[in-house]
Amino acid sequence: MAEIALKALGAGPPVATAGSDPAAEPTVADVWAECDLGFVLLLHRRDDGYFAEEVYYSLRGRDDGAEEGWAACDHLGGGLLGFDPEDATSREEVLAGHAMAIVTESESMVYTGRSVEKEGDELLRVVELLVSAEVDVLEIENLTRPSQYRRSLSSALALLVLLPGDRIRVRAARSTRSGCIPVGEVIELSHTPDSATRGDWL
C-alpha cells in the first residue's frame, strides 16, 4: 500500500475515481498535500468483506528514492470503516440528510521539520469526511493561515489534515458550468494540541 500512496503523491490528485472496485486492490480515495507534507487516504476491502481505510504520510524534499521528490511513505493509521462509501444506501444512512459528515478522526505525531523545540515533530489532526453524491467540490478556508481554495473530489471520501493551531471552515459544493453551488451546512474544524475540538456545524 505504501507504494500505491507514493505513486498517488507523485501523480498529484487521486489516481482512482469513484466507482473503482476496492475488492480488486486498494484504491486512492484522496490526497492532501501542504507545506511539503503529503497524506494519502486508501480504501480497501478486508478478507472478512468489510471496508477499511488507511492513511499514509510522506515528506517532500528528501533524496531516498522519491517519487517526484517525495520520500517513501509511512503508515499513519487506519481501521474498519464499517460501510461501503460508494454504495448509495450506505452513504445516505451515514450522512443522515447532511451534505457531509466526519467518519473518522485521529491525531498523529509526525515529523514536519518545522518545530525546533520538538526536534521537528508535530501533533497533526487527521479528519476524514464522507460527502453526499451531489457534492464534488470542497471549499476550504484556513482562518489561521489566511487562504481560501477549492478541492475537487473524485471519491465519496475526503481527507483533511490540520497543523497545530489551524482553524478551517469547510463547505460542500456542486460544480456547475458557471461556478459552484453550496450544498448544506458549513463545518468548522480546529486543532489545538491537548484540547482539539470536534467539528462544529455553522
C-alpha positions as YAML, in Angstrom:
chain: A
units: angstrom
residues:
- id: 1
  name: MET
  ca: [0.00, 0.00, 0.00]
- id: 2
  name: ALA
  ca: [2.92, 2.34, 0.69]
- id: 3
  name: GLU
  ca: [3.94, 2.14, -2.98]
- id: 4
  name: ILE
  ca: [0.40, 2.99, -4.12]
- id: 5
  name: ALA
  ca: [0.41, 6.01, -1.78]
- id: 6
  name: LEU
  ca: [3.78, 7.19, -3.08]
- id: 7
  name: LYS
  ca: [2.62, 6.99, -6.69]
- id: 8
  name: ALA
  ca: [-0.51, 8.94, -5.78]
- id: 9
  name: LEU
  ca: [1.60, 11.75, -4.31]
- id: 10
  name: GLY
  ca: [3.76, 11.83, -7.42]
- id: 11
  name: ALA
  ca: [0.68, 11.98, -9.63]
- id: 12
  name: GLY
  ca: [-0.88, 14.86, -7.69]
- id: 13
  name: PRO
  ca: [-4.66, 14.34, -7.50]
- id: 14
  name: PRO
  ca: [-6.19, 10.95, -6.59]
- id: 15
  name: VAL
  ca: [-5.36, 8.25, -9.12]
- id: 16
  name: ALA
  ca: [-8.55, 6.26, -8.52]
- id: 17
  name: THR
  ca: [-12.02, 7.54, -9.24]
- id: 18
  name: ALA
  ca: [-15.38, 6.90, -7.64]
- id: 19
  name: GLY
  ca: [-16.73, 3.57, -8.73]
- id: 20
  name: SER
  ca: [-13.37, 1.76, -8.63]
- id: 21
  name: ASP
  ca: [-13.64, -1.71, -7.13]
- id: 22
  name: PRO
  ca: [-11.81, -1.80, -3.76]
- id: 23
  name: ALA
  ca: [-12.25, -5.58, -3.79]
- id: 24
  name: ALA
  ca: [-9.65, -5.79, -6.56]
- id: 25
  name: GLU
  ca: [-6.91, -3.81, -4.80]
- id: 26
  name: PRO
  ca: [-6.51, -0.77, -2.51]
- id: 27
  name: THR
  ca: [-7.66, 2.41, -4.22]
- id: 28
  name: VAL
  ca: [-6.75, 6.03, -3.57]
- id: 29
  name: ALA
  ca: [-9.73, 7.93, -2.15]
- id: 30
  name: ASP
  ca: [-8.00, 11.29, -1.64]
- id: 31
  name: VAL
  ca: [-4.65, 13.09, -1.43]
- id: 32
  name: TRP
  ca: [-3.77, 16.04, 0.82]
- id: 33
  name: ALA
  ca: [-0.51, 17.94, 0.25]
- id: 34
  name: GLU
  ca: [0.61, 21.11, 2.03]
- id: 35
  name: CYS
  ca: [3.91, 22.63, 3.20]
- id: 36
  name: ASP
  ca: [5.95, 19.73, 1.77]
- id: 37
  name: LEU
  ca: [3.77, 17.27, 3.70]
- id: 38
  name: GLY
  ca: [1.80, 14.67, 1.81]
- id: 39
  name: PHE
  ca: [-1.02, 12.41, 3.01]
- id: 40
  name: VAL
  ca: [-2.88, 9.71, 1.10]
- id: 41
  name: LEU
  ca: [-6.17, 8.06, 2.04]
- id: 42
  name: LEU
  ca: [-6.52, 4.48, 0.76]
- id: 43
  name: LEU
  ca: [-9.68, 2.38, 0.74]
- id: 44
  name: HIS
  ca: [-9.67, -1.42, 0.61]
- id: 45
  name: ARG
  ca: [-11.85, -4.43, 1.35]
- id: 46
  name: ARG
  ca: [-10.60, -6.71, 4.12]
- id: 47
  name: ASP
  ca: [-10.63, -10.50, 3.98]
- id: 48
  name: ASP
  ca: [-13.81, -10.52, 6.07]
- id: 49
  name: GLY
  ca: [-15.59, -8.40, 3.42]
- id: 50
  name: TYR
  ca: [-15.69, -5.15, 5.38]
- id: 51
  name: PHE
  ca: [-14.24, -1.90, 4.06]
- id: 52
  name: ALA
  ca: [-11.28, -0.30, 5.81]
- id: 53
  name: GLU
  ca: [-9.26, 2.89, 5.37]
- id: 54
  name: GLU
  ca: [-5.54, 3.54, 5.69]
- id: 55
  name: VAL
  ca: [-3.64, 6.84, 5.83]
- id: 56
  name: TYR
  ca: [-0.04, 7.16, 4.63]
- id: 57
  name: TYR
  ca: [2.33, 10.08, 5.04]
- id: 58
  name: SER
  ca: [5.42, 11.41, 3.27]
- id: 59
  name: LEU
  ca: [7.73, 14.42, 3.35]
- id: 60
  name: ARG
  ca: [8.85, 16.12, 0.13]
- id: 61
  name: GLY
  ca: [12.45, 17.09, -0.49]
- id: 62
  name: ARG
  ca: [14.31, 14.01, 0.72]
- id: 63
  name: ASP
  ca: [16.66, 12.03, -1.51]
- id: 64
  name: ASP
  ca: [15.74, 8.44, -0.59]
- id: 65
  name: GLY
  ca: [14.33, 7.29, -3.92]
- id: 66
  name: ALA
  ca: [11.46, 9.73, -4.07]
- id: 67
  name: GLU
  ca: [8.52, 9.81, -6.47]
- id: 68
  name: GLU
  ca: [8.50, 13.41, -7.76]
- id: 69
  name: GLY
  ca: [10.58, 14.42, -4.72]
- id: 70
  name: TRP
  ca: [8.52, 12.52, -2.11]
- id: 71
  name: ALA
  ca: [10.18, 10.19, 0.39]
- id: 72
  name: ALA
  ca: [8.95, 6.63, 0.92]
- id: 73
  name: CYS
  ca: [5.54, 6.69, 2.60]
- id: 74
  name: ASP
  ca: [4.98, 5.74, 6.23]
- id: 75
  name: HIS
  ca: [1.73, 4.27, 7.56]
- id: 76
  name: LEU
  ca: [-0.01, 6.67, 9.96]
- id: 77
  name: GLY
  ca: [-3.04, 4.60, 10.84]
- id: 78
  name: GLY
  ca: [-6.29, 3.10, 9.69]
- id: 79
  name: GLY
  ca: [-9.16, 0.89, 10.66]
- id: 80
  name: LEU
  ca: [-12.56, -0.54, 9.90]
- id: 81
  name: LEU
  ca: [-14.78, 1.89, 8.03]
- id: 82
  name: GLY
  ca: [-17.93, -0.10, 8.62]
- id: 83
  name: PHE
  ca: [-19.72, 0.80, 5.38]
- id: 84
  name: ASP
  ca: [-19.22, 0.98, 1.62]
- id: 85
  name: PRO
  ca: [-18.71, 4.68, 0.80]
- id: 86
  name: GLU
  ca: [-19.66, 4.17, -2.85]
- id: 87
  name: ASP
  ca: [-22.93, 2.39, -2.04]
- id: 88
  name: ALA
  ca: [-25.74, 4.97, -2.25]
- id: 89
  name: THR
  ca: [-27.85, 3.44, 0.54]
- id: 90
  name: SER
  ca: [-24.95, 3.07, 2.98]
- id: 91
  name: ARG
  ca: [-23.74, 6.54, 2.15]
- id: 92
  name: GLU
  ca: [-27.07, 8.21, 2.88]
- id: 93
  name: GLU
  ca: [-27.53, 6.26, 6.12]
- id: 94
  name: VAL
  ca: [-24.25, 7.61, 7.44]
- id: 95
  name: LEU
  ca: [-24.93, 11.15, 6.23]
- id: 96
  name: ALA
  ca: [-28.44, 11.22, 7.73]
- id: 97
  name: GLY
  ca: [-29.51, 14.08, 5.47]
- id: 98
  name: HIS
  ca: [-26.29, 16.11, 5.72]
- id: 99
  name: ALA
  ca: [-24.08, 17.04, 2.77]
- id: 100
  name: MET
  ca: [-21.00, 15.78, 4.62]
- id: 101
  name: ALA
  ca: [-20.11, 14.04, 7.87]
- id: 102
  name: ILE
  ca: [-16.95, 13.20, 9.80]
- id: 103
  name: VAL
  ca: [-16.45, 9.43, 9.65]
- id: 104
  name: THR
  ca: [-13.03, 9.11, 11.32]
- id: 105
  name: GLU
  ca: [-10.54, 11.41, 13.00]
- id: 106
  name: SER
  ca: [-7.24, 10.92, 14.79]
- id: 107
  name: GLU
  ca: [-4.11, 12.67, 15.99]
- id: 108
  name: SER
  ca: [-0.63, 11.58, 14.90]
- id: 109
  name: MET
  ca: [2.85, 12.76, 15.83]
- id: 110
  name: VAL
  ca: [4.54, 13.44, 12.51]
- id: 111
  name: TYR
  ca: [7.97, 14.73, 11.57]
- id: 112
  name: THR
  ca: [7.38, 18.00, 9.70]
- id: 113
  name: GLY
  ca: [10.79, 19.61, 10.19]
- id: 114
  name: ARG
  ca: [9.09, 22.84, 11.27]
- id: 115
  name: SER
  ca: [9.22, 22.55, 15.07]
- id: 116
  name: VAL
  ca: [12.69, 23.17, 16.53]
- id: 117
  name: GLU
  ca: [11.68, 22.64, 20.16]
- id: 118
  name: LYS
  ca: [10.23, 19.19, 19.43]
- id: 119
  name: GLU
  ca: [13.04, 18.07, 17.10]
- id: 120
  name: GLY
  ca: [10.84, 18.57, 14.08]
- id: 121
  name: ASP
  ca: [7.85, 16.54, 15.32]
- id: 122
  name: GLU
  ca: [4.34, 17.96, 15.50]
- id: 123
  name: LEU
  ca: [0.96, 16.56, 16.51]
- id: 124
  name: LEU
  ca: [-1.36, 16.73, 13.49]
- id: 125
  name: ARG
  ca: [-5.12, 16.18, 13.32]
- id: 126
  name: VAL
  ca: [-6.35, 13.94, 10.51]
- id: 127
  name: VAL
  ca: [-10.04, 14.06, 9.58]
- id: 128
  name: GLU
  ca: [-11.93, 12.00, 7.01]
- id: 129
  name: LEU
  ca: [-15.21, 13.29, 5.60]
- id: 130
  name: LEU
  ca: [-17.94, 11.42, 3.76]
- id: 131
  name: VAL
  ca: [-19.79, 13.58, 1.23]
- id: 132
  name: SER
  ca: [-23.15, 13.12, -0.46]
- id: 133
  name: ALA
  ca: [-23.48, 12.08, -4.09]
- id: 134
  name: GLU
  ca: [-24.27, 15.64, -5.21]
- id: 135
  name: VAL
  ca: [-21.00, 17.02, -3.79]
- id: 136
  name: ASP
  ca: [-17.88, 17.06, -5.96]
- id: 137
  name: VAL
  ca: [-16.04, 20.09, -4.53]
- id: 138
  name: LEU
  ca: [-14.95, 21.24, -1.08]
- id: 139
  name: GLU
  ca: [-14.47, 24.96, -0.46]
- id: 140
  name: ILE
  ca: [-11.87, 25.32, 2.29]
- id: 141
  name: GLU
  ca: [-10.92, 28.47, 4.19]
- id: 142
  name: ASN
  ca: [-7.97, 28.46, 6.60]
- id: 143
  name: LEU
  ca: [-8.66, 31.12, 9.22]
- id: 144
  name: THR
  ca: [-5.28, 30.78, 10.94]
- id: 145
  name: ARG
  ca: [-3.01, 31.00, 7.92]
- id: 146
  name: PRO
  ca: [-5.35, 33.02, 5.70]
- id: 147
  name: SER
  ca: [-6.09, 31.17, 2.48]
- id: 148
  name: GLN
  ca: [-9.14, 30.06, 0.55]
- id: 149
  name: TYR
  ca: [-9.29, 27.42, -2.16]
- id: 150
  name: ARG
  ca: [-11.38, 24.69, -3.75]
- id: 151
  name: ARG
  ca: [-10.62, 20.98, -3.86]
- id: 152
  name: SER
  ca: [-12.20, 18.74, -6.48]
- id: 153
  name: LEU
  ca: [-13.18, 15.30, -5.20]
- id: 154
  name: SER
  ca: [-13.03, 12.04, -7.10]
- id: 155
  name: SER
  ca: [-14.49, 9.78, -4.42]
- id: 156
  name: ALA
  ca: [-17.02, 9.87, -1.59]
- id: 157
  name: LEU
  ca: [-14.25, 10.31, 0.99]
- id: 158
  name: ALA
  ca: [-12.20, 13.45, 1.57]
- id: 159
  name: LEU
  ca: [-9.04, 13.78, 3.67]
- id: 160
  name: LEU
  ca: [-8.29, 16.91, 5.74]
- id: 161
  name: VAL
  ca: [-5.09, 17.47, 7.71]
- id: 162
  name: LEU
  ca: [-4.74, 20.25, 10.29]
- id: 163
  name: LEU
  ca: [-1.40, 21.56, 11.56]
- id: 164
  name: PRO
  ca: [-1.18, 22.77, 15.19]
- id: 165
  name: GLY
  ca: [-3.17, 25.96, 15.62]
- id: 166
  name: ASP
  ca: [-5.16, 25.53, 12.39]
- id: 167
  name: ARG
  ca: [-8.81, 26.52, 12.22]
- id: 168
  name: ILE
  ca: [-10.58, 25.83, 8.95]
- id: 169
  name: ARG
  ca: [-14.08, 26.18, 7.51]
- id: 170
  name: VAL
  ca: [-15.28, 23.59, 5.04]
- id: 171
  name: ARG
  ca: [-18.30, 23.88, 2.76]
- id: 172
  name: ALA
  ca: [-19.54, 21.18, 0.42]
- id: 173
  name: ALA
  ca: [-20.43, 22.32, -3.10]
- id: 174
  name: ARG
  ca: [-21.55, 21.13, -6.50]
- id: 175
  name: SER
  ca: [-19.69, 22.34, -9.56]
- id: 176
  name: THR
  ca: [-21.59, 23.87, -12.50]
- id: 177
  name: ARG
  ca: [-20.56, 25.50, -15.76]
- id: 178
  name: SER
  ca: [-20.73, 28.91, -14.11]
- id: 179
  name: GLY
  ca: [-19.04, 28.05, -10.81]
- id: 180
  name: CYS
  ca: [-20.03, 26.20, -7.64]
- id: 181
  name: ILE
  ca: [-23.31, 25.93, -5.74]
- id: 182
  name: PRO
  ca: [-23.03, 25.48, -1.93]
- id: 183
  name: VAL
  ca: [-24.65, 22.34, -0.56]
- id: 184
  name: GLY
  ca: [-25.69, 22.02, 3.08]
- id: 185
  name: GLU
  ca: [-24.05, 23.48, 6.16]
- id: 186
  name: VAL
  ca: [-20.53, 24.70, 6.84]
- id: 187
  name: ILE
  ca: [-18.36, 22.69, 9.22]
- id: 188
  name: GLU
  ca: [-15.58, 24.33, 11.23]
- id: 189
  name: LEU
  ca: [-12.58, 22.31, 12.40]
- id: 190
  name: SER
  ca: [-9.78, 23.37, 14.72]
- id: 191
  name: HIS
  ca: [-6.65, 21.80, 16.11]
- id: 192
  name: THR
  ca: [-5.06, 22.94, 19.33]
- id: 193
  name: PRO
  ca: [-2.91, 20.06, 20.65]
- id: 194
  name: ASP
  ca: [-4.15, 18.69, 24.01]
- id: 195
  name: SER
  ca: [-7.52, 20.41, 23.53]
- id: 196
  name: ALA
  ca: [-8.59, 19.73, 19.93]
- id: 197
  name: THR
  ca: [-12.29, 20.22, 19.32]
- id: 198
  name: ARG
  ca: [-14.58, 18.26, 17.08]
- id: 199
  name: GLY
  ca: [-16.30, 19.81, 14.09]
- id: 200
  name: ASP
  ca: [-18.91, 22.45, 14.76]
- id: 201
  name: TRP
  ca: [-21.73, 22.94, 12.27]
- id: 202
  name: LEU
  ca: [-22.44, 26.55, 11.30]
...
